[in-house]
Amino acid sequence: MSDPLTRITRRELLKLSPLLALGAFAVPAWRDTLVEEGVRWSDGVSSAGYREGHAAPVYANAEATPFEAFPYNYWDVADPGVDLDRWTLTVGGAVAHGGQYTLDQIRALPRVTQNTRHVCVEGWDVIGRFGGARLRDFLAAAGADPAARFVTVTCADGYYESIDIETARQGQSLLCYEMYDQPLDRGHGAPLRLQLPTKLGYKQAKYLVTLDVTHVLPARRGYWSDQGYSWHGGL
């Protein structure tokens, strides 16, 4: 008589696979590795499928969430005490025109306003009205190397983030200095933040102090992605 195990069909194995996967997640030594590999696979698929022409929906002014109902959300403190009068953005890496950029220099670029949805990984979302300069216009003004692959930023509160160059050059990605046609307030990231409507909220770093254009993704990719969250963070 043949061994019953030899008679298991492919269909039966497929039926068992969810149970086997659950069993693997129940083993602590395997669980973290499986989660990390799953996030890495998801990031790879998301990155491969992303295109600069991908656009987030835009909304009418009447559909925007009232300013007072737009939550203040922050990593460490709501106001890291930026000296707004003396603030500059330090730009470096693979750029021809690195150095210190004032807010007035950034405001001199074409101004864009857009009503887009801000989606927080905590489970809430709102439609906000944002204004600023296209990140791609700023990169062009700074003489960013066309072959560069990433943009990294650091923030006054110690937060840090990085994004792929395709997202940086997407037409809705902003260096945001306004909300609801008023200067960005401290709780929302004054004087300058990223506004990336194709990304989750944690990618949209606030209180920017440095911006670098790079060819290689740094070891410190992003605060939350270094804790195990998706680095791509796409919507």
N, C-alpha and C positions, 0 to 999 in steps of 0.2 A: 504494500500500500504506500502511495506517495505521501510525503510530508504535507500537511495542510497549508503550511506557509508557502509552499511552491505554487499553490493554486490561487494565490491572491492576484487579482487582475489589476490592470492599470486604473480602471475606474474605481475600484475599491481603495486603492492607494490615494487617489485624489480625494475620495470621501474622508479618508483619515487625516489628510494633510492639515486641516484647520486644528484638529486636536493635537497633532504633533507640534504645530507652531505655538499653540497655547502652552503646551508642556515645556517648550524651550523657553518661553517668557517667564515661566514659573521658576526656572533655575537662575538664581542671582548672578552666577558667574557668566551666564550667556546673555542675560537680559540687556545689560548696558551695551554690549557689543552689537546685539541685534538692533537696538534703537539707533545707535550711531550709524550703522550700515544703512538702515532705512532712511535716515535723514540725509546721508550722503547720496544715496541713490535718488531721492526726491530732488535734491539740489541739482544733481547732474541732469536729470530730465528737464527740470524747470529752466536751467541755464541754456540747455541745447535748444529748447523750443521758444526762447524769448527773442523778440525782434524789436529793433528801435522803432518800427512803425506801429507797434502795439500801443493802443491808446485806451486809457481808462474813460469811463462815461463822464460826461460833463452835464451839469444841471442848471436850471434856471435860478435866478436870484430868489424867487419865491419858494424854492425847494430847499434852500440852505437852512441849516439849523441856526437858530438865533445865537448870537455870539455868547450871551450869558449862559447858554446851555451846552456850549462846547467844553468838555471836561479839561481841566488842567491835569496833565499826567506827566510824571517825571521819574527819573531813575533814583536820584539821591536827594536833591533839594529843588524846590520850585524856583528859587532865585539864587544862583551861585555868586551874585554880587558883581557882575560884569560892569566895568567902568564904561558906560555907553559913549561918553564923550571922547575917550582916548582909544576905543577899541579899533583893532585892525585884524584882518584875516591874513595869516602867514601862509603863503603859497609856495610849494616847493616840489621837488621830484623832477619828473620828465617834462619840464616846461621851459620855454625860452625866456619867459618874463616872470621869474619868481620874485618873491619879496612880500612887502606889506601892502595890502589893499584896504582902502578905507570904504566905509559904507557908501559914501558919495560916489566913489568910482564904480561900485557895483550898481548903484542906482542909475548911473549914466548909460548902462546897457538898456536895450529895449525892455520895457516893462510889460509883463504878462499878468493878467488876472484870470482866475479860473475857479469854478465851483466844482469841487471833486470830493469824493468820499474818502474819509480817513477811517481806516479799519484797525482797531486795536486787537492784539492777540488775546487780551483779557476778555473779549467777547462783546464789546460795544463798538458802534460805528456811528459817525455823524457826517453830514455834508457841510463842508466849510468853504468859505470864500478866501482864497489865498492870492497874494500878489508878490511878484519878485522878478528876478532875471532868470532866463533859461540857463541852466547849468552848462549846456553845450555852448551858449554864447560866451559865457565866462571862460570856459576852457579854450575857446578859440582866441579870445583876447589875451589869455595868458600864454598862448603859444604851446598848447599841450601837444606832445608827440602823438601823431596819428596812430602809431603802432602800440601805444600804451593800452593796458587792459583793465586797469582798476583805478578808482579814486578812493582815497582814504581821508577821514576827517577825525579830528579830536575836538573835545568840547571843554568849556570852562568848568564843568562839574566833574571832569574826569572820565566821562563817557567817551567811547570811540566806536567807529563804524567804518565799513568799506562796502563799495558797490562795484558791480561790473561796469565796464565802459559803455556797453549798450544801454544800460539804464541811465547812466550819466548823460548820454547824448539823446535820450528820448525827449521829444518836444515838450512834454508836460513836467519834466523834472526841473524843479526850481531851486535857486538860492532865494529863499523866501524871507522877505523883510516886512511884509504887510499881512494883516488878516482883516477882512471886512473893510478894506480901503483905509485902514488906520495902521500906523506903525506897530509892528509886532510888540506885544507887551512881554514883560519879564517871564510871566508864567508860561507863556507859549514859546519861549526860546529866544527872546531878544538878545542881541540885535539881528541875528541871522541864524536860520535853520535850513535843513533840507526839507523839501516838500516833494514827495515821490508818490504820486497817486497809483502807481502800479505796484507798490510795495506795502507791506505791513507797517504799522506805526513805529515799531522799534527800530526800523531802518532809517527813520526820518529824524536824524540827530539834531539836537538843539544847541544853542549857545556856542556856535562854531568858533574855533580859534585857529585851527590849522586845516589846510587842505593840500593833499599831495597826490600827484599823478604818478602811477607806478606801472611797471611791467610784470611784477610778481606780487601775488597776494601775500601780505605780511603774516607773520605767525599770530599776531593779535588781530584777528579778522574783524571782530565786532564783539561788544560786551556780551550780548545775549547769545550770539552764535557760539562764543567760546564756552558758554554754559550748556550747550547742547541743542539750542534752537537752530532752526534752518538759517543758513547763511543767505541763501537767495531771497527768502522772505517775500516771494512774489504772490500777487493776487490773480 
